């Protein structure tokens, strides 16, 4: 790949990241168990402007890892347009999930886990750090959020 564009400024990167959160519907969710065994799966998500909501069963490794570990890394894009989100996780049963979050998830994905016969849980991911880059020339300045605060 030949780099022909200058690196994006922080404002443009943040705008591009937020547009991606609104546009896309799938995200790679990385977790690990207590022994450090990694797990990586794609899940549907909804972004509400402050946090992500994902949903999966508590009986699978991702659900257990999200609940027990309380942290995750979300990955968007390919190697030439990367967004990584490190976040803190809170777990909600179907009965506990805020109705606005569950309704938004159902509207966005076309699937309402509250009506499924399997036991699903919802997970709220609050971003603590966000990195964004399009090529090696954008590695400097890739941190668009640190400690839960946007750089711009």
N, C-alpha and C positions, 0 to 999 in steps of 0.2 A: 504494500500500500504506500502510495506517495502522498505525503501531507502537503496540501495546497492551500489550506485555510489557516488563518491564525487561531490561536486558542480562544475559546469563548471567555468573555469576562464573567465574574461571579453572578451578576444579575441574570445574564442570559442562561447560564447553567441552571440556576434555580428555576427559572421559568420553564426551561426544557424538561427538567425533572418533574415539576408539578404537572405539566401537560401530559407527560408519560403516565403519571399516576392516574390521571383522569381517563386517558385513552385506552390503556391496556387492561386486561382482565385476568391475566395469569401471572404468577410470580413464582420463582424458585425459592423454596423455604428450606434453609439449612439449620439443622439442630444437631445436638449430640446428647448421648445418654450420660449417666453418671460415670461410666468407665471411659468416656471419650469416643465411643463408637459413633461415627458420623451418620447422618441421614439427610438426604436431599430429595425433595419431592416438589412437584409443581402443584399449586393450589390456586383456586379462584380467590380474588380479593376485592374488597371495596375500600376506597380511600375517602375519608370524610373531611379532609382538609387539615386534620390534626393527627390522625392515626389510621392504621390499616385494620381491617377486620378480615380474618380468615376462618375457615371452618373445616374441621375434620373429626374423626372419631378419637375418643380418648383411649380406645383399645389398640390403636396402631402406634408404631414407634414415634411418628411425628407428634401426635397428640400427647403422648406421655412425655416426650422430651420438652415440648412447649410448656406443658403444665409444671413439670418438675424442675426444669432448668431456668425458666423465667426469662430466657433470652433467645434471640434468633438473629440470623442474617438473611435478608431478602435480597435477591439478585434479579435485575432486569437487564434485558438486552443481550447483545452478542459481544464479542471481544473488541469490536470497533465502536461500540456505543454502550458503555457500561454505567449502571447505577447500582450501588450497593447501599443497603440500609441496615444498620445495626440497631436493634430495638429491644425494649423491655416488653415482656409478655404478661398479660393478665388473662386468666381462664374464666369463662362463663358457661354455665349449663344453659340448655335451651330455656329453662324457666327463669334464669337470672339475667340473660342477655338483654340489654336495653332494646326496647321495641324499635326505636328509630334505627339502630344498627342492624337488627335482623331484617327489618323491612327493606333497608337500603341494599343489604346483601342479596335478598331475594329479587329485588327489582333489577339489580345489576347483572346477576348471574342467570336468572330464570329458574332458580332452584331454591326452595325454601326448606332448609334442614329441619325446621321446627315441625314439619309435617311428615318427615321421613320416618320409616319404621325403625331404623337403626339409631343408636344413641350418639348424637353428634354434640360437640362442644364448639363454642365460639372463642376466638382468641383475639384480643385487642393488642396490637403491636404499636407501641409508642416509639417513634424514631428518636434515637440518641445521637446517631451520627449518620451522615449521608455523604457518599462520595460519587462524583460523576466525571467521566472523561470519555473523550472520543479520540483515541490514539495516544501514543506515548508523549506527543508534544503537549497534551493537556494534563499530564500527571501532576506537574506543579499546580497548585491551586485547586486540586480535585475535591478537597473537603469543603462542601457547601453547607454542612451542619456539623457542629461539635457540641457535645453536652446538651443536646436538645434545643440548641439555638441556631437559627439560620445565620449564615455568614453575612447575608445581605437582606 
